[in-house]
Amino acid sequence: MKLSLALATLAVGGASAFSVNQNGGLRTSTQLNVFRQPIMAGNWKMNPTTESDALNLAIGFCALVDTLEDTCGLDESDTCTEVVLFPPFPFISKVKDIVQEKGITVGAQQVYYEDKGAFTGSVAASMVKSVGCEYVLCGHSERRTLFSDSDVNINAKVKKVLEFGMKPILCIGETQEEYDLGITEEVCAMQVSKDLAGVSKKDLENVVLAYEPVWAIGTGLVCDAEDANKVHKFIRTVLAKMYDEEAAQSIRIQYGGSVTPESVDGLMAMSDIDGCLVGGASLFSDKFARICNFKATEE
């Protein structure tokens, strides 16, 4: 199994190890002969509180990686799970120094869409690229709700990330109110259409989508695996209309929202769920390791 990690979590608390997961390798589409490499990501959010804690977490996670019998770095193989980690900005560079020899890379939790200028508190794509980031989260629900990140701005960020040769993980999903109104598909279709406006089919190859029902993030509530898979399938129909069937079946779509070791196997057994974007559980090394070492079964 491949563990190639781009940092988005605090996933290194304990010293528990995990064994090699024979999880079936790549995801396959039944419509086309398309294979999708599983991708797990951990989002540290605004954690941990000090640099020393962040470095200890990185060291601890590297120790877990060392217990695997078969690991490979980013781009070395397409037959095992890619893992991405996103620490807070101040910790990215030093964390990268610790993890890079293990095939682990780092990602940024967000960027601004301008290249430079008088934008106090903002971070440019060129800045995170220069410290070795491979991925950038775009449109996370907390950025949408707490910081009023609009679809127009998210679209600009997605295109800026692509411009600098990085890979956006575009987050979409409905709120509790929208879920209760039964408009999940309408919300997701609108966000995908707006946030990917002007993104070419070629550039779409470097985009990962993450379906995150907002009502399930940090609440302990988990969208039923089959229900989540239906939304993923619907998202592919939207992409097929925007691009074509090949693009729709090739893109990787993660599920995010209170993913746990107990729920991951069922989620990853679904045909159209290609990975998970993990928050709280990524703050514990044993839990996140188990999630990365999912044991998907046949549907």
Stockholm file with secondary structure:
# STOCKHOLM 1.0

chainA/1-299         MKLSLALATLAVGGASAFSVNQNGGLRTSTQLNVFRQPIMAGNWKMNPTTESDALNLAIGFCALVDTLEDTCGLDESDTCTEVVLFPPFPFISKVKDIVQEKGITVGAQQVYYEDKGAFTGSVAASMVKSVGCEYVLCGHSERRTLFSDSDVNINAKVKKVLEFGMKPILCIGETQEEYDLGITEEVCAMQVSKDLAGVSKKDLENVVLAYEPVWAIGTGLVCDAEDANKVHKFIRTVLAKMYDEEAAQSIRIQYGGSVTPESVDGLMAMSDIDGCLVGGASLFSDKFARICNFKATEE
#=GR chainA/1-299 SS CCCBEEECCCCCCSCCCCCCCCCCSSEECSSSSCEECCEEEEECCSCCSSHHHHHHHHHHHHHHHHTCSSCCCTTTCSSSCEEEEECCGGGHHHHHHHHGGGTEEEEESCCBSSSSSSCTTCCBHHHHHHTTEEEEEESCHHHHHHSCCCHHHHHHHHHHHHHTTCEEEEEECCCHHHHHTTCHHHHHHHHHHHHTTTCCHHHHTTCEEEECCGGGTTTSCCCCHHHHHHHHHHHHHHHHHHSCHHHHHHSEEEEESSCCHHHHHHHHTSTTCCEEEESGGGGSHHHHHHHHTCCCCCC
#=GC SS_cons         CCCBEEECCCCCCSCCCCCCCCCCSSEECSSSSCEECCEEEEECCSCCSSHHHHHHHHHHHHHHHHTCSSCCCTTTCSSSCEEEEECCGGGHHHHHHHHGGGTEEEEESCCBSSSSSSCTTCCBHHHHHHTTEEEEEESCHHHHHHSCCCHHHHHHHHHHHHHTTCEEEEEECCCHHHHHTTCHHHHHHHHHHHHTTTCCHHHHTTCEEEECCGGGTTTSCCCCHHHHHHHHHHHHHHHHHHSCHHHHHHSEEEEESSCCHHHHHHHHTSTTCCEEEESGGGGSHHHHHHHHTCCCCCC
//
